[in-house]
């Protein structure tokens, strides 16, 4: 393999590397593997292209359109990922490490594609929350909506996950309808570069939706506006420098950061040696120390164990670490590869030296390290290093300094309160894990520490097989954390999409808000002329189409028959004396589900037609009891439509059942699947 030239993809074309290129070396051999330079790029043009071309194209698409592109793109990467695996080896990553990075990134795209189709409308905006009436006569109200920001998202990524780190930011940004400008860390930028090449070769992305700058970002950040977003992953010091710039602060540029994190794992007081939880904790700490050679923002840096079990835990963990073969990441026998580069190795070893002023090394030594299939001097290899801090209360460095490599420190605790205190001294982290089968202990950690962590994992014998582990951020859940961890909340399902959108409070008449949001709101006009709304196809049906039913009287015989037929003989329906003693009922009343059933009987058009299936109910409330002799009637209104595919779509109906005095007795939203 020759030396890779890291050209940039900007303004719709590949821009050749400029002068004064930087050399990037293999983490395994130390040889030059790539060169790159962004000299000569007009970053003002990059932003103009993103906002004017990419943003406009993305905002013209619906969420479902974008989700479909994401899925197709994920399928393309999945089918062509083998070259990425081959190149990933040069970063020091084993096959398992590469799976976490490459397959994990592609998997994140699949998740967001799925969530975009299932949880977002086939529209360009998201309605947030319920309609708020603001006038007594119903003529004025408010509705929150989310729309795409009209700027660009600048993604500044770390070196440790050159594929996942890019795709986990790109997927929610793309789904939000915002273009991305990706600035990867230089040391592993060649792998990000290869992934972007594949994405561009797919021909799936709208022009300007994604740009790549594998080198210096020049004056890019100095040209951002309040419409732009910066999403950063890296050191807290760098995040502080960027977020504190006068330009970003004056322009109120939205800034999200995921930074240093002294994540902890706690061995519960019930997890005695030889218990399942003890063994699971030893296994998990070993994995977190050695996967990606410990170069994970979620890796376990502090291992907090009961004072009585610290020696047993050190012995068990040391024995397991001794089985970890360090070597060339391309070998099947290798369990841990190299760090990302010589500079990274120097940083790790110097941090360990500082930590050893407060802690004793109980495992790991570079001099005796045997590296299989590679030169440990030329490559960026280190041994797993286990430290033991006997007095964590008096220590400071172990709670403040992160060795970003295969390093963890054992700390003893006296009781649960002490363990909580030690955990919290990390100053905010991405994740803490608790190995316990004791729910009371888990609860103490939840209420004592959850506010200082973005995620908490409770792992015991019941979750051992199904758990994704301490160090695996899942796209469905928040990835981020408070304090030292940066305060950001990347991922988190659709929450991650909303970081790139703007929430706006709309105010106006129900008619106007219905028209602009595409959702019928209470008080807006309806159209109740024939035909019956169930006779109209998804395409023909208009929002506001309504049917007002004839009334139906509910008799005592109806109530008793329903009770006998369903088996629901609750006393409020069958015992007059007991029902009268209930503060909510005047006497025997109709079942709530009887009201729903009779309501359906009043508004349903039974003949075959465009309505294919009842999909469910949302927001059901029973508002007033219905007594024998009362009558009910129903208003059914087409509230919202969501196209699912070319054959059918989902219709949301607003349903209100009222009694003979026009008082609401039940309200809900009915979902149906309708043919196109």
C-alpha positions, 0 to 999 in steps of 0.5 A: 500500500502506497502513501495515502494523499488526504485530499479534502472533499469541499464545495462538491469536489475533491481538493488536492493536498496543499503545501507543507503537508503533514506526515501521518505514521502507522501506529503499528510499524511507525512508517509514514502511511499518509500525508495531508494538508488543507492549505489553499482551501477557502473555508468561507466557500466551504460554509457557503456551500454547506448552507446554500447548497447542502442545507437547501437540498436537505431541508427540501426533503422530509424526515422519511426521505432523509431516513431512506437515504441514511439506510441506503448509505448504511447498506452501501458502507456495510457491503464495502467495509472490508477495505476499512477493516484493512486500513483500520489495522494501521491505527493499532486496532484489532479486528474486534476494535475495528468492529466497534468502530466500523460496524458500530458506526454503520449500526448507528446509521441503521438505528437513526434511519429506522427511528426517522421512519418510525418516530418522525413524521413524513414532513419537514418539521416536528410538532412538539407537545400539545396545543396550548389554548390562549384565549377563552373563546378558543380563537387564539393558541400556541404550538411548539414546532421544531424546524431545521437550523439553516446553518452548518454543523461542524464536527470536530472528532477524536482520533480513537474512533475515526469511523464511528466518531464521524457517523454517530454525529453525521447520522442525527445531523443528516436526519435533522436536515443540516449539512455536516463539515467533518474535521477528523483528528489528524492521526487517524484521518486516513480511515475517516477519509476512506469512509467518506470516499465510499460515501461519496462514491455511493452517489446517495448524498445531496451535494453539500450534505457532507464535506471533509477537512482532514487537517487544519480547519484554518479560519473555519470557526471564525466564520460561524454564525448563530445558525451553525452548530459545533459538535466536539469530541476531544480533550477538555482543554481543547473544548474550553479553548474553542468554546471560549473564543470571542467569536463563538460567544459573541455570535451565540454559536451552539456548542456541544462537547464530549470531553475527558471522563474519569468513568468509574465502575463499582463492585457492589458490597454484595459482590464477594469473590467467586460471586457472579457479579465479582467475576463479571466485574473482573471480566468487564474491567479487563475488556474496558482496559484492553479494547481499543488499547483503552483509548475509549472515552467510556473506558473504566479509569477508576475501579472502586471495590469493597475494602475487604475484597481489594486484594482478591480483586487485584489478584483476579484482575491481574491474572486475567490481564496476564492472558491478554496477548499484545501484538500486531492487530492483524494477528488472530491471537492478538487481544490488544493492539497498539495506541494510535501513535508514539505521541499518544504513548508518550502522553499515556506513560507520562500520565501514569508516572504522575499517577504513581505519585499517589498509587502503586503499579500492581500490574504492567511493565513495558520492559518485560512486555512481549509484543507478538508480530511487531516491533514494540519500539517502532510501534505505539505498544504499551502493556495494560497497567493496573494501579492501586491507590490505597488511600483514595480520600487523600489522593487527587490525581487519580480523580482528576488525571486521565491516562487515555490508554489501557490504564485503570486504578483500583480504589477501596471503599468502606461502605456504600456512602463512601463508594458514592463519594469516591465515584462522584469525585470524578467530577462528572462522567459519561458512564458509571457501572455498578456490579451488584445483585442488591437492588437497595445498593443499586438504588443508593448509587442511582440517587447518590450518583446519577446526576453526575453521569450521562449513563449508569449501568447496573450489571448482574447475573441476570443481565450478563448475557444481554448487556452491551457492557460498560463502554458501549454507547448505544444510539438509542440512549444519551451519550454524553455527561455533565461536568468534566465529561463536557455537558453534551448529550450526543445520540439519545435517539431522536433527542440527538436529532433535536440538537440540530433543530430550532424549537419555535413557539407558533401563535395564531388561530387554530385554523392558521396553525392547523394549516401551517403545521398539518395537524388539526387543532381543537377549534379549527374548522371542520368539514362534515359533508358527505362522503363518510371519511372512511370512504376516502383514500389516504390521498383524498382525505383532508385534514379536518374531515369530520363526522358527527354521529347520531346519539345512542342511549346506554341502558342498564342492560347494556352495562350488565351485558358488557360486564357478563360478556367481557368478564369485567364485573367491577363493582362500579358497574354492577353494585349500586350501593358500592358504586354510590359510595365511590367518590367518583361515581353517582351510582352504577356507571358504564365501563370506559371500554363500553363507551369506546366500543359504542363510540366505534359502533357509531362512527365506523363505516363497516363496508370494505374501503380505504381503512385497512386496520385499527392501529391503536389509541393514544392519549385516552381519557375518560372525563365524565361518568356515563350513567344508565339512561345517558346518551352519547354521540361522537365527533370524529375528525381527521387530525394528521396524516403520515405516509408510510410507503407507496401503498398505505399511510397512518391517519390520526383521528381526534375523537370526542364522545359527549353526553346529552348535555354536550359534556365530554365523556371521553377523548382520545386519538385513534390511529388507522392504516389507510390505503393510498 
